[in-house]
Amino acid sequence: MAELTKQDIGRFLARQGILVAFVVFMIAFALANPRFLAVDNIFGVIRSSAILGVMALGVTFVVIGGNLDLSVGSMMSFSTIVVLDLHDKLGPTLAIPAMFAMTLALGAFIGFLVGYLKLNSLIVTLGMLSAIHGLTLTYSGGKNMDIADKEGTWFAVIGQGSIAGIPVPILLFAGLAIVLSMMLGKTPFGRKVYAVGGNGTAATFSGVPRARVVFMTYMISAFCVATAGMMQASRSLGSQNTVGQGMELEVLAAVILGGASLLGGSGTIFKTVIGVLILGFIQNGLLLVGLEFYVQYVVTWVIIILAVWLDIAAKRGRLLSPIA
Amino acid sequence: MNKEILLKQGGIWAFILVELIFFTVAGNFLSTSDKSFMDFDNMLLLLKQSAPIGIIALGMTIVMINGNIDLSVGATFALSAIVLLDSMTWPFMKEMGDWSIPLAWAFALATGTVLGAINGLIVWKTGVDAFIVTLGSMLGFRGLVFMYNGEQPTSHLNWTLVDFAEAQFLGLHTATWFLLGAALLLWLLMTKTVHGRNAYAIGNNREAAVNAGIRVGPHFLINFMLIGFLASLSAVVFYSESGSVNPNDGMLYELWAITAVVLGGTKLTGGYGSIVSTLGGVIAIQLLRKGLGHIGADTETVNLVIGLILIAVLFLDKQLNRKGKEELKV
């Protein structure tokens, strides 16, 4: 048993820094305001993080596969608007699968471009961010979308209801997180995602079908976005057509905060969930302490930079970069 | 080889020509107004409207040539605008009368430069990828914007300033002059100076550049300071005229700027790109926006079309490169 040196402790802090920071924040906020750790507050935070969280789960797959997805924000607007529109035309039982099919078709298109045509994912999804935004506006005619009969529909249960005292959005978030975590950590497909993101060339030579794996990561991302859109639509039963605008970067912030490398090949679902929760609890904690909502932006900035910096500093063994 | 360069750099201008012809012809059949699309005033206005995104896109070009990216320009834009308008209401500035204008401009430009320097220093000293650093500061700077004045809009109209911003010199609007002037200076910087040459070298092959004795960090820092400066210059030009800024202004500007730069053919991986082509990319986007409006299409379709064109350009670029490489092998 080697002795714990100062360096080891430093390395542990840097590696698990995100968990340590999470615990420190929780304790600090709990001391500042006892309401912070009340059960209804915790449920409230997770519930309001759930939509962002579900999207982050899908993006985690894409990022581990070595790509980016900047289109999730406008795709979420799209699925929200579509499901609200179809709700009144087809009824909820048909509207949900129809919306999932349309969102998955968009995901398939992106997956085809990035996976099979090997186009740069940043630009493709940037283009799709704009294109899907235009599609949504054209679809809705630029108007907001509302459900006519807000009282009499069971659709509201998805975003507003609760089962056995636990809000449904939390159950959806947790359920999806568990399923996707198993998929990423315990199945051959999950290992292939890591392989493709870690070293695409090596993976190809080992017989991993790179194109198909990348395609599938975008399908998973689209599926998560569709779920998030459904939750958003059900929560408010009406929506602006820009509801997801800007979320792509917040989602990415949560994924990076969880420790996934943008170069691909590393990250886990569990860590992403921690990243999402940190963002949510910081926001909530700062509000409870009495600060305005925008203070969280600045705090998030500092935390993201510190988290990534410490992570790579631990890997290279020195704090400052070797850049001359 | 020369043919290839011509094909790549000429591509965006050919695209602009196609747009002009298409919208002029289609406009004859579809347009509801009597004015022709190629109307001279219309074109002048187009240049003016391209200025805010255009000036930012110029800065994005040099950062991307370095192999970096800056996602925080929208927030820098907003914060500089607030400093510009708010500083003119400070008591000592009020006493100075119209002399406060150049000072307010200086404050705003300094704000942008400092924010850029913060990004540049973090990228340099921590070695964290510029994408992550500026993603963080995009949030952080936006937080600063809100902390300055809460959720209230910041407004201050100075009529001398408005007159200046609306003035036309030799037919071109003030904003257009700033766009063209900035483009000229940056073009000189990137093609005629050591800094420009080194910036290309670093983006092309960082290892090789380091081995050749080029100090990477300072060049990063300079380019980030320049894009910060240009983001605030864009704000100065735009808000001198409008006189009111919302804390959400400038959101998604980074994505528009990147789109224009990529349309102009600059590589995300660095080492390749040109200021002049970016100017083409900016004009092409604005032309599309105006043209679709001219032929009576919903303004909403603009986003759809731009997005698809961006992907198509990427695809064509890939095909061109592949062909070039195959020729090289033979």
Contacts between the chains, C-beta under 8 A, distances in Angstrom:
chain1	res1	chain2	res2	distance
A	70	B	255	7.7
A	113	B	311	6.5
A	113	B	315	7.9
A	117	B	315	6.7
A	117	B	318	7.5
A	118	B	318	7.5
A	119	B	311	7.1
A	119	B	314	5.2
A	119	B	315	6.3
A	119	B	318	6.4
A	120	B	268	6.0
A	120	B	314	6.4
A	122	B	268	6.2
A	123	B	262	5.6
A	123	B	268	6.6
A	123	B	310	6.4
A	123	B	311	7.5
A	123	B	314	5.2
A	124	B	311	5.8
A	124	B	314	6.7
A	126	B	255	6.0
A	126	B	258	6.4
A	126	B	259	6.5
A	126	B	262	7.9
A	126	B	310	6.9
A	127	B	259	7.6
A	127	B	306	7.7
A	127	B	307	4.2
A	127	B	308	6.9
A	127	B	309	7.9
A	127	B	310	3.7
A	127	B	311	4.3
A	127	B	314	7.5
A	128	B	307	6.0
A	128	B	311	7.4
A	129	B	255	6.6
A	129	B	307	7.0
A	130	B	255	7.5
A	130	B	259	7.0
A	130	B	303	4.7
A	130	B	304	7.5
A	130	B	306	5.3
A	130	B	307	3.6
A	130	B	310	7.2
A	131	B	303	6.6
A	131	B	304	5.1
A	131	B	306	7.7
A	131	B	307	2.8
A	131	B	308	5.5
A	131	B	311	7.7
A	132	B	307	7.4
A	133	B	303	4.8
A	133	B	304	7.9
A	133	B	307	7.7
A	134	B	300	5.6
A	134	B	301	5.8
A	134	B	302	6.7
A	134	B	303	3.2
A	134	B	304	3.0
A	134	B	305	7.2
A	134	B	306	7.8
A	134	B	307	6.5
A	135	B	304	5.7
A	137	B	298	7.6
A	137	B	300	3.5
A	137	B	303	6.9
A	138	B	298	6.4
A	138	B	300	5.1
A	138	B	301	6.0
A	138	B	304	6.6
A	142	B	298	7.3
A	142	B	300	5.8
A	245	B	251	7.8
A	245	B	252	7.4
A	246	B	251	6.4
A	246	B	252	7.2
A	249	B	71	7.1
A	249	B	135	6.0
A	249	B	138	6.6
A	249	B	139	7.7
A	250	B	139	7.9
A	252	B	135	6.4
A	253	B	135	6.3
A	253	B	136	7.2
A	253	B	139	6.7
A	256	B	132	5.8
A	256	B	135	7.3
A	262	B	129	6.1
A	262	B	131	6.2
A	262	B	132	6.5
A	292	B	146	7.2
A	292	B	147	7.6
A	292	B	150	7.1
A	294	B	142	7.5
A	294	B	143	5.0
A	294	B	146	3.4
A	294	B	147	6.2
A	295	B	143	6.6
A	295	B	147	7.0
A	296	B	143	7.3
A	297	B	139	4.5
A	297	B	140	6.1
A	297	B	142	5.4
A	297	B	143	2.9
A	297	B	146	7.1
A	298	B	139	7.8
A	298	B	140	5.1
A	298	B	143	3.8
A	298	B	144	6.6
A	298	B	147	7.2
A	299	B	143	7.9
A	300	B	136	7.3
A	300	B	139	5.2
A	300	B	140	7.3
A	300	B	143	7.9
A	301	B	136	4.6
A	301	B	137	5.9
A	301	B	139	5.1
A	301	B	140	2.7
A	301	B	141	7.9
A	301	B	143	6.8
A	302	B	136	7.9
A	302	B	140	7.2
A	304	B	132	6.9
A	304	B	135	7.2
A	304	B	136	4.1
A	304	B	139	7.7
A	305	B	122	6.3
A	305	B	126	7.1
A	305	B	128	6.5
A	305	B	132	7.6
A	305	B	133	6.4
A	305	B	136	5.0
A	308	B	126	8.0
A	308	B	128	5.0
A	308	B	129	7.9
A	308	B	132	5.4
A	309	B	126	4.4
A	309	B	127	8.0
A	309	B	128	5.4
A	312	B	126	7.8
A	312	B	127	6.3
A	312	B	128	6.6
A	313	B	126	7.7
A	316	B	127	7.6
A	320	B	125	5.6
A	320	B	126	7.4
A	320	B	127	7.7
A	321	B	124	7.1
A	321	B	125	6.2
A	321	B	126	5.8
A	321	B	127	2.6
A	322	B	127	7.1
A	323	B	124	5.7
A	323	B	125	7.9
A	323	B	127	5.9
A	323	B	216	5.2
A	323	B	217	4.9
A	323	B	220	7.6
A	324	B	210	6.6
A	324	B	215	4.7
A	324	B	216	5.8
A	324	B	217	5.8
